[in-house]
Amino acid sequence: MTDIEVPAAIHAFIDATNAGDSDAFVGAFTPDAYLNDWGREFHGRDGVRRWDSTDNIGVQAHFVLKDAERTADDTYVATLTVSGNGHNGTGPMTFVVRDGLIASLRIS
């Protein structure tokens, strides 16, 4: 992983995915989190857990942080390379961080 300065919650998102730790992954999100994956919407930690089981750890996803940019006070765009048994490729993920946790994640 690079030394790009991003919030600890984004590192937790990456590290938990790579370790296959679903509880730590879900714990990186706020209780009222919103996740949008190319228009598919998931709400709260239960929604995040469902997405994780079908599109992330459930398909052995692995993330490598390539770049990151802070675009607003609490908003970061991280370019991640994704590999595993699901989606593979490199692209942006937009995170909104609140109180040290991920409040919103948009994948597009």
C-alpha positions in Angstrom: 0.0 0.0 0.0 1.1 3.5 -0.6 1.8 6.2 2.0 -1.1 8.3 0.8 -2.7 10.1 3.7 -6.3 9.0 3.9 -8.5 8.5 7.0 -8.1 5.5 9.2 -11.6 4.3 8.2 -10.5 4.0 4.5 -7.4 2.0 5.6 -9.7 -0.2 7.7 -12.0 -0.8 4.7 -9.0 -1.9 2.6 -7.3 -3.9 5.4 -10.4 -5.7 6.5 -11.2 -6.6 2.9 -7.7 -8.0 2.3 -7.8 -9.9 5.6 -11.3 -11.4 4.8 -12.6 -9.9 8.1 -16.3 -9.0 7.5 -16.9 -7.8 11.1 -14.0 -5.3 10.8 -15.2 -4.3 7.4 -18.7 -3.5 8.5 -17.3 -1.8 11.6 -15.5 0.7 9.4 -19.0 2.2 8.5 -21.4 4.4 10.4 -24.6 2.8 11.6 -26.5 4.8 9.0 -24.0 4.3 6.2 -25.0 4.6 2.5 -23.3 2.5 -0.2 -24.0 2.9 -3.9 -22.3 0.4 -6.2 -23.1 1.5 -9.8 -26.6 2.4 -8.8 -27.3 -0.5 -6.5 -28.0 1.0 -3.1 -27.4 -0.4 0.3 -28.4 1.3 3.6 -27.0 0.9 7.1 -24.6 -1.7 8.4 -27.0 -4.5 7.4 -26.9 -3.3 3.8 -23.1 -2.9 3.9 -22.9 -6.5 5.3 -25.1 -7.8 2.4 -22.9 -6.0 -0.2 -19.8 -7.3 1.5 -21.1 -10.9 1.2 -22.0 -10.7 -2.5 -19.5 -8.2 -3.9 -16.5 -7.9 -1.6 -15.2 -10.4 0.9 -17.7 -12.9 -0.4 -15.9 -13.0 -3.7 -12.4 -12.8 -2.2 -11.8 -9.2 -3.3 -8.4 -7.7 -2.7 -7.7 -3.9 -2.8 -4.5 -2.0 -3.6 -4.6 1.7 -3.0 -3.1 3.5 -6.1 -4.0 7.1 -5.4 -6.2 9.3 -3.2 -7.4 12.9 -3.2 -9.3 14.9 -0.7 -12.0 16.7 -2.6 -13.9 18.3 0.2 -13.7 18.5 4.0 -14.9 14.9 4.6 -14.8 13.5 1.0 -12.0 11.5 -0.5 -11.7 9.8 -3.9 -9.5 6.8 -3.7 -8.3 5.0 -6.8 -8.2 1.3 -6.0 -7.1 -1.8 -8.0 -9.6 -4.6 -7.3 -8.9 -8.2 -7.9 -10.6 -11.4 -6.8 -13.5 -13.6 -8.0 -15.8 -10.7 -8.8 -15.1 -7.3 -10.4 -11.5 -6.8 -11.4 -9.9 -3.5 -12.4 -8.9 -0.1 -11.3 -11.2 2.8 -10.6 -12.4 5.4 -8.2 -14.3 5.0 -5.0 -15.7 8.1 -3.3 -15.8 8.0 0.5 -17.5 10.5 2.9 -16.0 10.1 6.4 -17.9 11.2 9.5 -16.7 10.8 13.1 -13.9 8.5 12.0 -16.1 6.1 10.1 -17.3 5.8 6.5 -20.7 7.5 6.2 -21.0 7.0 2.4 -19.3 5.1 -0.3 -20.0 5.5 -4.0 -18.5 3.2 -6.6 -18.9 4.3 -10.2 
